[in-house]
């Protein structure tokens, strides 16, 4: 099928060097959808755009052709890829974000997002583990789409990787900790896709990556502390992502 989208072209794009293999979800983080749409189409902001924007009422706007590189990810990394803009399709979801009154995503918005992802994946080969959030690919800079985004609903519709949070005992790992446990945690995050080369030191970067993982797969408490539940959930996600 082809999802109906309002044509709202943005001038902010250039050529791809390869077909897209990732899908990156964002929230707009602006007070209104109209303000976000104007920003994504502003020729004075040539490095700001996305392929699509989905409004809260489910209206889809087509901004940049999928065959072109949009500018939505910034400095980012996932599964060895550092040119995320060149390797992905970016979808912005209208939501004011943490700065302007973060709120739940309406059902109609998510229904239409699922329709859009169905459509996109009918054209491109995008693996389940490569459907990610902006915070996954840029954990030191971004929080979106945030802990209220319903990743489980996408999974139930056939998109992405999801497991329920796993219960497990274990002393928490946190900032300043060192040792084999931290090394294993970082290795697992690296296997999943994050830029988390194992050092054995739980530094600020590790805390940011753990928080991003929690926003996606353990959203009840994205605190950057790798307790037993977080580590068990990571292992379950890795099994599901194989």
N, C-alpha and C positions, 0 to 999 in steps of 0.2 A: 504494500500500500504506500501511498504518498500522503504524508500529513500536510494538511492545509496550514500555510504560514503566511502572514502578512509580509509582503516584501518591503523591507526597510533597510536598503543597502547602506553599509558603512564603507567609507573610502580607506579604512585602516587595515590593509592586508598586503601580503606580497606572495611570492611563489613558494610552494612546497618543494622539498627535495625528495620526498618519499610519501607513499600513501599513509593516511592516519592509522595508527594502531592503538591509540588510547582515547578515552573519553573522560574529560575533566569537568566536574560539576562545581559551580560557584553560586554564591548569592551576590546580589548587586551591591548590597551595603550602602544604599542611598535611600533618602527619605521617601521617594516615590518612584514608581515605574517609569513615569514620563521623564523624570530627571535622569534616571539610569539610561534610558533609551537615547536621550540626547547626548549623553556622555560617550556612549559606545559608538556613536556616529559622528563625533566631533572631529573635523579635519585638523583642528588645532591640537589634538591629542593622538598623534599618529601611531602610538604604541598602546592604544586602548581599544579593544574590540573583542568580539566573540562571534561564533558562527550563528548562535541562536540566543534569544531571550524568551523565557516563558513567564508571562505575567501571572498574578495571583488568581485571576479569573480563568486561566487556562489559555489565553491568547498567546500564540507563538509568533514571534517575529524572526524572519530570516535576515541576517545581517551580512554575513560573509559566506560565499560559496564554500562548500566542504572541500573542494579541490584546492583551495587557497589557504595560506597560513594566516590565521587571526592572531591577535596579540592579547592573550587573556591570562597566561600563566606566569609571566615574568621569569626571574631566576628560579629554576626548579629542577627536579630530578625524580625519575622513577624507573626502576629496573634497568639501570645502566644508561638511560636516556637523559641527556641534559638539555636537548632542544625540544622541550615539551610542546612549545607552540608549533613547531614544525611537524611533530609526530602525533598531534591530537586534534580532536574536535572539542571546542569549548562551548558549554551551555550555561548561561546565566539565568538564575531563578530570582525573580523579583522578591526581595525580602530586605527590610531595613538593616538587618545584621546587628551585631553586638553593639555597635556604636550608636545606633538610632532606634533601638527598641526591638531587639530580636524576638521573633515570634514563630509559632508553628507554621509549617507550609500547608496551605489549604488542600483538601482532597482533590479538587478539580485541577489544581496546578500539578500535583503529582500524577494524576491520571494522564494528563496531556504530556507530561515529561516522559512517562512510560511509552506512550504512543510514539513520541519523537525518537526515543532510543530504539524501539522496535524498527522504525523506519531507517534510521542511520545504520544499524547493524545488518540490515538487509543489503546494504551497499558495500560495507567495509568489514574486514576481519578484525574484530576487537574482542580479545579474550576477557573472560569474566574478571580476572584479577587486574585488568587494566581499565576498569571502570572505577574511578577514584575521585576524591575531593581535592579542591585546591590546597587544603591544609595538608593532604597527604604528600603532594609534590613540592610544597613550599612550607614545611612546618615551622620554620623560624620566622616566617613573615605573615602567615595567613591562618584564619580560623574557619573559613567557610568551606562547605555549606553549614558546618557547625553541628553541635550535638542534638539539635532538634530535627535534623534531616532524617527521613525514614528509610534508611538503607535496607531494612528488612522488607519493606513493601516492594522495592525494586527487585530484590532477590526472589520474592514470591512471584513476580511477573517474569522472571527468567533472566535477570540482569544483575551481574556483580556477584561478589562473594559475601556470604553472611553466615555467622554462627551465633547462637545465643551466648552471652557471657558465661564463662565456665567457672564453677566453684573449685577452689583448691587452696590448701593451706600454704604457708610459706612466709618467711620474713620479707617485708617490703624492701625493695631496692630504691634508693633515692639519691639526690644530688650529693656528691662527694664520696659515695661508696666505690669500692674497688674490688676486683677479684674475678674469679671464674664465673660466678653468677652473672655479673655485669657483662662479661665477655660473651656468654651464651645468649643473653638478652639482645645485645647488639647484633650478634650473628643472625638471630632469628628475624629481627627487623630488617636487616640487609637482605636476607633471603626473600622476604615478602616484597621488597621493592624500595624501601627507604634508603637514603644516603647515610648509613649508620655503620661505617667501617669499624670493626671491633677493636677497642683499645683496652678494655677492662676497667676504664674509669667512667663513672656516671657523671658526665659533665653537663653543661647547660644545653648543648646540642642534643644529647641523649634525652634530657627531660622534655625538650620541645617535640622530639619525635615520638616519645611515649605518649605525650598529650594528644598529638595528632592521631595516633593509633586509637587511643581511647575515644576521641570524638567520633571516630568511624565505627569502632567495634565494641566499645564499652562506654556508651554516652552518658550513663548515669553519674559518672564521676571522672571527668577529664582533668585530673590533678597532676599528671606528670610523675606520679609515684607508681612504680612497677610492683604492685602487690601480687600475691599468689594468683588472684583472679585474673589480673591483666596478663600475667605470663602464661597461664593456662589457656586463656582465650587466644593469645598469639599462636600457641602451638596448634590449637584447633583450626584457626584460620589458615595456617600453613598447610595443614592436611587437606583442608577443603580447596585450597588454591592450586593444588598439584594438577 
